[in-house]
Amino acid sequence: MKNTPPLSHHPKRILAVLGGHALLRMATVASSASAMAGFYLAALARDGAPIGAGLVGLINGILEVAVLFGALPFGLLIDRRTPRFVLLLGIVMGALATQLFGLTALIPVFLVSRIVEGLAFAAVNPAALAHLTDATSGDEKRRGQVMSWFELTVFIGLALGSAVAGPLWEAFGTWGFSVMAIGYLLAGGLFYWGTAGAPPARETKVAGPSPLVMLKQAWLDPTIRRLAPAWLSANAIIGLWITHIVFQLSGPVVSGQYLVGRFSPTQVSLMAFIYSVLIGTGVVIWGNLLGRFSRSRAMMISLYGVMAVNVIFFLLNNSNGWPSWARWVVVAIYALFIMVQSGFTPAALAFLADIAGRRPEQGATMGIYTVLFSLGNILGAIIGAFLARWLAINGLVIGSVVLSLIAYFALRDLVNMEREMVLDPVKN
C-alpha cells in the first residue's frame, strides 16, 4: 500500500506557511523603528519628549540582540515540542509586543516591547525553517525551491511593510500598531492551517538527550562549522549595507564620491524598491537552478556575484566625469550581478536544511542559522559605522570586499569537503 504524505507536505500547506512568513515580515517591518515606531518616536520628540537618535538606535538594535539570544533556546524548544507549537507561540508574543508599543509613551515599555518582538521573531524563524525541512524531506529539488521561496518572502515582507507603514501611520496613528497586531494573528492562522497534519512532538521530548547536548551535537557537525564563517560574513555584508546605505546616499555630500549625498529620500526609496525587485527576481531564478548545482557551488557562484557588485558599486561611486550613457551601461551590468548574488541565502538555507533533515535536532540546527544571521547583521552594522565615518561609501565597499574574501576561503573549504564526501562517502 502506498504511503500517503502528511497534510503538511501538501503544496498548498507549504504555500500557506510561506505566506504566513511574508505577512509576519511585513508586520515586523511596518512596526519597526525605521517605520511606524520611528514615526511615533519622532512625533513624541516634536511634542517635547526626551527622545533622540541614540534612543531610536537602541530601540532598533535591542530587537536584533533579542533575536540573537532567543534563537537557540527556541530552536531547542522546537526539538522538545514541535515547530507548530513554537510558530504559534511566537505569533502570540509578536502580536502582544506590537500592540504594546502603541499603547504607551513610556520608554521602558518601548524597550520591553522590542525585546518581546525580537524573541517572537527568534521563535518563528527557526520553527518555520524546521517545518519546511520536514515538509520537503526526500526531495532535494523541491527543498531548494521552497528555501528560495522562503527567502523571497523576506523581500516581499520588506517591500510591503515599508509601503504600508507611512499610510497606516497617517490614517490611524498609534492604532496602526493594532492593525499590524492583526497582521500577526492572520499570519498565525496561515501557520496553523499550513502545519496541519505535521508530525506530533518528537520522540526526543520523552527520552532524547538534554537540550545542551542537542545543541552541541548540531554544532559539532563539520559541515555546519565549515558553513558558519561564510554565513556569518555574508550576513555581515547585509548588515553593513542595510544599516548605512540610506544615510550615505541621502546625507552630507563627500567630495570625490559621486553617490554620497546625491539622492532625495524619495529617490532612495525608489532605488530600494528596484533593488528588492531585482533580488526577488534573482531568488525566483535561483529557485529553479538550485537542483542543478551542489549547494556549495551555488553559494560560490553567488559570492562571485557579490564580489562583482562590490567592484561595480565602487566604480559608480567614483564615476565623476563619466558620460551619462557609460554610467547607465554600468548600472545595467550592476543589476545583472545583483540577481546573481541573490542565490547565496537560499542556497545556504537549502544546505542547512539538508543537514537538519538528516539530524534529530532540527530546531537547534535552524537556531544556529538565526544566530549567525543576527550576529552577522550586528557585526556588519558595527564594522560599517567605522568604515563609513572613515571613507563613506568607499569605506563600505572595502569592508564588503574583506568580508567577501573571508566567505570565499570558507566556502572553498566547504566545496573541497563536499567533493571528498562524494569521492569517499564511507570515510565521511
C-alpha positions as CSV (number, residue, x, y, z in Angstrom):
1,M,0.0,0.0,0.0
2,K,1.4,3.4,-1.0
3,N,2.2,5.7,1.9
4,T,0.2,9.0,1.9
5,P,2.4,12.0,2.7
6,P,1.3,14.1,5.7
7,L,-1.1,17.0,5.1
8,S,1.7,19.4,6.0
9,H,3.6,18.2,2.9
10,H,0.9,19.3,0.5
11,P,2.0,22.2,-1.8
12,K,-0.9,24.4,-0.6
13,R,0.0,23.9,3.0
14,I,3.6,24.8,2.3
15,L,2.5,27.9,0.4
16,A,0.3,28.9,3.5
17,V,3.4,28.7,5.7
18,L,5.4,30.8,3.2
19,G,2.5,33.3,3.0
20,G,2.4,33.5,6.8
21,H,6.1,34.2,6.9
22,A,5.7,37.0,4.4
23,L,2.8,38.5,6.4
24,L,4.9,38.2,9.6
25,R,7.8,40.0,8.0
26,M,5.5,42.8,6.7
27,A,4.1,43.3,10.2
28,T,7.6,43.3,11.8
29,V,9.0,45.8,9.2
30,A,5.9,48.1,9.3
31,S,6.0,48.4,13.1
32,S,9.8,48.7,13.3
33,A,11.9,51.7,14.5
34,S,12.6,52.6,10.8
35,A,8.8,52.7,10.1
36,M,5.8,53.3,12.4
37,A,7.8,53.1,15.6
38,G,10.1,55.7,14.2
39,F,7.1,57.9,13.2
40,Y,5.7,57.6,16.7
41,L,9.1,58.4,18.4
42,A,9.5,61.4,16.1
43,A,6.0,62.7,17.0
44,L,6.8,62.3,20.7
45,A,10.1,64.1,20.2
46,R,8.3,67.0,18.5
47,D,6.0,67.2,21.5
48,G,9.0,67.6,23.8
49,A,9.7,64.1,24.9
50,P,13.4,63.3,25.7
51,I,13.9,61.2,22.6
52,G,16.8,61.4,20.2
53,A,18.7,59.4,17.6
54,G,20.5,57.4,20.2
55,L,17.3,56.1,21.7
56,V,15.9,55.3,18.2
57,G,19.1,53.2,17.5
58,L,18.8,51.5,20.9
59,I,15.2,50.5,20.3
60,N,16.0,49.2,16.9
61,G,19.2,47.4,18.0
62,I,17.7,45.8,21.1
63,L,15.4,43.8,18.8
64,E,18.3,42.3,17.0
65,V,20.0,41.4,20.3
66,A,16.8,39.7,21.5
67,V,16.7,37.7,18.2
68,L,20.4,36.7,18.7
69,F,19.9,35.4,22.3
70,G,16.5,33.9,21.7
71,A,17.2,31.9,18.6
72,L,19.0,28.9,20.1
73,P,16.6,28.5,23.1
74,F,13.6,28.5,20.8
75,G,15.5,26.2,18.4
76,L,15.9,23.7,21.3
77,L,12.3,24.1,22.2
78,I,11.3,23.1,18.7
79,D,13.2,19.8,19.2
80,R,11.4,19.4,22.6
81,R,7.9,20.2,21.3
82,T,7.1,20.8,17.6
83,P,7.7,23.5,15.0
84,R,3.9,24.2,15.0
85,F,3.8,24.9,18.8
86,V,6.8,27.3,18.6
87,L,5.4,29.0,15.5
88,L,2.1,29.8,17.2
89,L,3.8,30.8,20.5
90,G,5.9,33.3,18.5
91,I,2.9,34.7,16.8
92,V,1.1,35.4,20.1
93,M,4.2,37.1,21.5
94,G,4.7,39.2,18.4
95,A,1.1,40.4,18.3
96,L,1.2,41.4,22.0
97,A,4.5,43.2,21.6
98,T,3.4,45.2,18.6
99,Q,0.1,46.2,20.3
100,L,2.0,47.1,23.5
101,F,4.2,49.6,21.6
102,G,1.3,51.8,20.6
103,L,-0.4,51.8,24.0
104,T,2.0,54.0,25.9
105,A,4.6,56.7,25.7
106,L,6.9,55.2,28.4
107,I,10.4,54.5,27.1
108,P,10.9,51.3,29.3
109,V,7.7,49.9,27.8
110,F,9.1,50.6,24.3
111,L,12.2,48.6,25.1
112,V,10.3,45.7,26.6
113,S,8.0,45.7,23.5
114,R,11.0,45.4,21.2
115,I,12.6,42.7,23.3
116,V,9.5,40.6,23.2
117,E,9.0,41.2,19.4
118,G,12.7,40.1,18.9
119,L,12.0,36.9,20.9
120,A,8.9,36.3,18.8
121,F,11.0,36.6,15.6
122,A,13.6,34.3,17.1
123,A,10.9,31.7,17.7
124,V,9.1,31.9,14.4
125,N,12.1,31.9,12.0
126,P,13.8,28.6,13.0
127,A,10.4,27.0,13.6
128,A,9.2,27.8,10.1
129,L,12.5,26.5,8.6
130,A,12.4,23.3,10.7
131,H,8.8,22.7,9.5
132,L,9.7,23.4,5.8
133,T,12.6,21.0,6.2
134,D,10.2,18.3,7.4
135,A,7.8,19.1,4.6
136,T,10.4,18.8,1.8
137,S,12.1,15.7,3.1
138,G,13.3,13.3,0.4
139,D,13.0,15.8,-2.4
140,E,16.2,17.8,-2.9
141,K,15.0,19.9,-5.9
142,R,11.7,20.8,-4.1
143,R,13.6,21.8,-1.0
144,G,15.8,24.1,-3.0
145,Q,12.7,25.8,-4.5
146,V,11.0,26.1,-1.1
147,M,14.0,27.6,0.5
148,S,14.3,30.1,-2.4
149,W,10.6,31.0,-1.9
150,F,11.2,31.4,1.8
151,E,14.0,33.9,1.1
152,L,11.6,35.6,-1.4
153,T,9.0,36.1,1.4
154,V,11.7,38.1,3.3
155,F,11.8,40.7,0.4
156,I,8.1,40.6,-0.1
157,G,7.5,41.4,3.5
158,L,10.2,44.1,3.5
159,A,8.7,45.8,0.4
160,L,5.1,45.6,1.7
161,G,6.0,46.6,5.3
162,S,7.8,49.7,4.0
163,A,5.0,50.6,1.7
164,V,2.1,50.4,4.2
165,A,3.8,51.9,7.3
166,G,3.5,55.5,6.2
167,P,-0.1,55.4,5.1
168,L,-1.1,53.4,8.2
169,W,0.5,56.0,10.5
170,E,-1.1,58.9,8.7
171,A,-4.5,57.2,8.7
172,F,-4.6,55.6,12.1
173,G,-1.7,57.0,14.2
174,T,-0.9,54.6,17.1
175,W,-3.9,52.4,16.1
176,G,-1.7,51.4,13.2
177,F,0.1,49.1,15.7
178,S,-3.2,47.3,16.3
179,V,-3.6,46.8,12.6
180,M,-0.1,45.2,12.5
181,A,-1.0,43.1,15.5
182,I,-3.9,41.7,13.5
183,G,-1.4,41.0,10.7
184,Y,0.5,38.8,13.2
185,L,-2.7,36.9,14.0
186,L,-3.5,36.4,10.3
187,A,0.0,35.0,9.8
188,G,-0.8,32.7,12.8
189,G,-3.9,31.5,11.0
190,L,-1.9,30.6,7.9
191,F,0.7,28.9,10.1
192,Y,-2.0,26.9,11.9
193,W,-3.6,25.7,8.7
194,G,-0.3,25.2,6.9
195,T,1.2,23.0,9.6
196,A,-2.0,20.8,10.0
197,G,-1.1,17.1,9.9
198,A,2.5,17.8,10.8
199,P,4.2,15.0,12.9
200,P,3.5,15.2,16.6
201,A,6.1,16.0,19.2
202,R,9.3,14.2,18.5
203,E,10.5,11.2,20.4
204,T,13.3,13.3,21.9
205,K,10.6,15.0,24.0
206,V,10.4,11.9,26.2
207,A,13.7,10.1,26.0
208,G,16.1,12.2,24.0
209,P,19.3,13.9,25.0
210,S,19.3,17.2,27.0
211,P,18.9,20.5,25.1
212,L,22.6,21.4,25.6
213,V,23.7,18.0,24.3
214,M,21.4,18.5,21.2
215,L,22.9,21.9,20.6
216,K,26.4,20.6,20.9
217,Q,25.6,17.7,18.5
218,A,24.3,20.2,16.0
219,W,27.3,22.4,16.2
220,L,29.8,19.5,16.0
221,D,28.5,18.7,12.5
222,P,31.6,19.6,10.5
223,T,29.5,20.9,7.6
224,I,27.8,23.4,9.9
225,R,31.1,24.6,11.3
226,R,32.5,25.0,7.7
227,L,29.4,26.9,6.7
228,A,29.4,29.2,9.7
229,P,32.2,31.7,8.7
230,A,30.8,32.1,5.2
231,W,27.3,32.6,6.5
232,L,28.4,35.0,9.2
233,S,30.4,37.0,6.7
234,A,27.5,37.1,4.2
235,N,25.1,38.4,6.8
236,A,27.7,40.9,8.0
237,I,27.8,42.3,4.4
238,I,24.0,42.6,4.5
239,G,24.0,44.4,7.9
240,L,26.8,46.7,6.8
241,W,24.9,48.0,3.7
242,I,21.3,48.0,5.2
243,T,22.4,49.9,8.2
244,H,24.4,52.6,6.5
245,I,23.5,53.0,2.8
246,V,20.4,55.2,3.3
247,F,22.3,57.8,5.2
248,Q,25.2,57.7,2.8
249,L,23.0,58.2,-0.3
250,S,20.9,61.0,1.2
251,G,23.2,62.5,3.8
252,P,26.0,65.1,3.6
253,V,27.9,65.3,0.4
254,V,31.5,63.9,0.3
255,S,33.9,65.4,-2.2
256,G,35.0,63.0,-4.9
257,Q,32.3,60.3,-4.2
258,Y,29.6,60.6,-6.9
259,L,26.9,58.7,-5.0
260,V,27.3,60.1,-1.5
261,G,24.6,62.7,-0.6
262,R,23.3,62.8,-4.1
263,F,19.7,61.5,-3.7
264,S,16.5,62.6,-2.0
265,P,14.6,60.3,0.4
266,T,12.1,59.5,-2.4
267,Q,14.8,58.6,-4.8
268,V,16.4,56.4,-2.2
269,S,13.1,54.6,-1.6
270,L,12.7,54.1,-5.3
271,M,16.1,52.6,-5.6
272,A,15.4,50.3,-2.6
273,F,12.2,49.1,-4.2
274,I,14.0,48.4,-7.5
275,Y,16.8,46.6,-5.7
276,S,14.2,44.5,-3.9
277,V,12.6,43.6,-7.2
278,L,15.9,42.6,-8.6
279,I,16.7,40.4,-5.6
280,G,13.3,38.8,-5.7
281,T,13.7,38.1,-9.4
282,G,17.1,36.6,-8.8
283,V,15.7,34.4,-5.9
284,V,13.0,33.1,-8.2
285,I,15.5,32.2,-10.9
286,W,17.8,30.6,-8.4
287,G,14.9,28.5,-7.0
288,N,14.8,26.8,-10.4
289,L,18.5,26.4,-10.6
290,L,19.4,25.0,-7.2
291,G,18.6,21.5,-8.2
292,R,21.3,21.7,-10.9
293,F,24.2,22.7,-8.7
294,S,25.6,21.5,-5.4
295,R,24.6,23.8,-2.6
296,S,28.2,24.9,-2.0
297,R,28.8,25.5,-5.7
298,A,25.6,27.7,-5.9
299,M,26.9,29.7,-2.9
300,M,30.3,30.1,-4.6
301,I,28.7,31.4,-7.8
302,S,26.6,33.8,-5.9
303,L,29.6,35.0,-4.0
304,Y,31.3,35.8,-7.2
305,G,28.2,38.0,-7.9
306,V,28.8,39.7,-4.5
307,M,32.4,40.5,-5.4
308,A,31.3,41.9,-8.9
309,V,28.7,44.1,-7.2
310,N,31.4,45.5,-4.9
311,V,33.6,46.4,-7.8
312,I,30.8,47.9,-9.9
313,F,29.5,49.9,-7.0
314,F,33.0,51.3,-6.3
315,L,33.2,52.3,-10.0
316,L,29.9,54.1,-9.9
317,N,30.8,55.9,-6.7
318,N,33.9,57.2,-8.4
319,S,32.3,58.0,-11.7
320,N,32.7,61.8,-11.6
321,G,33.3,63.0,-15.1
322,W,31.8,59.9,-16.8
323,P,29.3,60.5,-19.7
324,S,25.7,59.6,-18.7
325,W,25.4,56.7,-21.2
326,A,28.5,55.0,-19.7
327,R,27.1,55.2,-16.2
328,W,23.8,53.7,-17.3
329,V,25.6,50.8,-19.0
330,V,27.4,50.0,-15.8
331,V,24.1,50.3,-13.9
332,A,22.6,47.6,-16.2
333,I,25.6,45.3,-15.5
334,Y,25.2,46.0,-11.8
335,A,21.5,45.0,-12.0
336,L,22.5,41.7,-13.6
337,F,25.0,40.8,-10.8
338,I,22.5,41.7,-8.1
339,M,20.4,38.8,-9.4
340,V,23.5,36.6,-9.4
341,Q,24.4,37.4,-5.8
342,S,20.8,36.8,-4.6
343,G,21.3,33.0,-4.7
344,F,23.6,32.9,-1.7
345,T,21.0,32.9,1.1
346,P,18.5,30.4,-0.5
347,A,21.5,28.1,-1.3
348,A,22.8,28.4,2.3
349,L,19.3,27.8,3.7
350,A,18.8,24.7,1.5
351,F,22.3,23.5,2.5
352,L,21.4,23.9,6.2
353,A,18.0,22.2,5.6
354,D,19.8,19.2,4.1
355,I,21.9,18.9,7.2
356,A,18.9,19.4,9.5
357,G,16.9,16.9,7.5
358,R,19.3,14.0,8.5
359,R,19.6,15.1,12.2
360,P,17.2,14.7,15.1
361,E,18.0,18.2,16.4
362,Q,16.5,20.2,13.5
363,G,15.4,23.1,15.7
364,A,18.8,23.5,17.2
365,T,20.3,23.4,13.7
366,M,18.0,26.1,12.4
367,G,18.5,28.1,15.6
368,I,22.2,28.2,14.7
369,Y,21.2,29.7,11.3
370,T,19.2,32.5,13.0
371,V,22.0,33.2,15.5
372,L,24.5,33.6,12.7
373,F,22.0,35.8,10.8
374,S,21.5,38.2,13.7
375,L,25.1,38.2,14.8
376,G,26.2,38.9,11.2
377,N,23.8,41.9,10.9
378,I,25.1,43.3,14.2
379,L,28.8,42.9,13.3
380,G,28.2,44.4,9.9
381,A,26.5,47.4,11.4
382,I,29.4,48.0,13.8
383,I,32.1,47.5,11.1
384,G,30.2,49.8,8.7
385,A,30.0,52.5,11.3
386,F,33.8,52.8,11.5
387,L,34.3,52.4,7.7
388,A,31.6,54.8,6.7
389,R,32.9,57.5,9.1
390,W,36.4,57.0,7.6
391,L,35.7,56.8,3.8
392,A,31.9,57.0,3.4
393,I,30.7,54.6,0.6
394,N,34.2,53.7,-0.4
395,G,34.8,52.5,3.2
396,L,31.7,50.3,3.0
397,V,32.9,48.8,-0.2
398,I,36.3,48.0,1.4
399,G,34.5,46.3,4.3
400,S,32.3,44.3,1.9
401,V,35.3,43.2,-0.1
402,V,37.1,41.9,3.0
403,L,34.1,40.1,4.2
404,S,33.6,38.6,0.8
405,L,37.1,37.2,0.8
406,I,36.5,35.6,4.2
407,A,33.4,34.0,2.9
408,Y,35.3,32.8,-0.2
409,F,38.0,31.0,1.6
410,A,35.5,29.4,4.0
411,L,33.4,28.3,1.0
412,R,36.4,26.9,-0.8
413,D,37.0,24.6,2.2
414,L,33.3,23.6,2.1
415,V,33.4,22.8,-1.6
416,N,36.5,20.6,-1.1
417,M,34.9,18.9,1.8
418,E,31.8,18.1,-0.3
419,R,34.0,16.8,-3.1
420,E,35.7,14.5,-0.6
421,M,32.4,13.2,0.7
422,V,31.3,12.4,-2.8
423,L,34.5,10.6,-3.7
424,D,34.7,8.7,-0.4
425,P,31.3,8.6,1.3
426,V,32.3,5.7,3.6
427,K,35.1,7.8,5.1
428,N,32.6,10.6,5.9
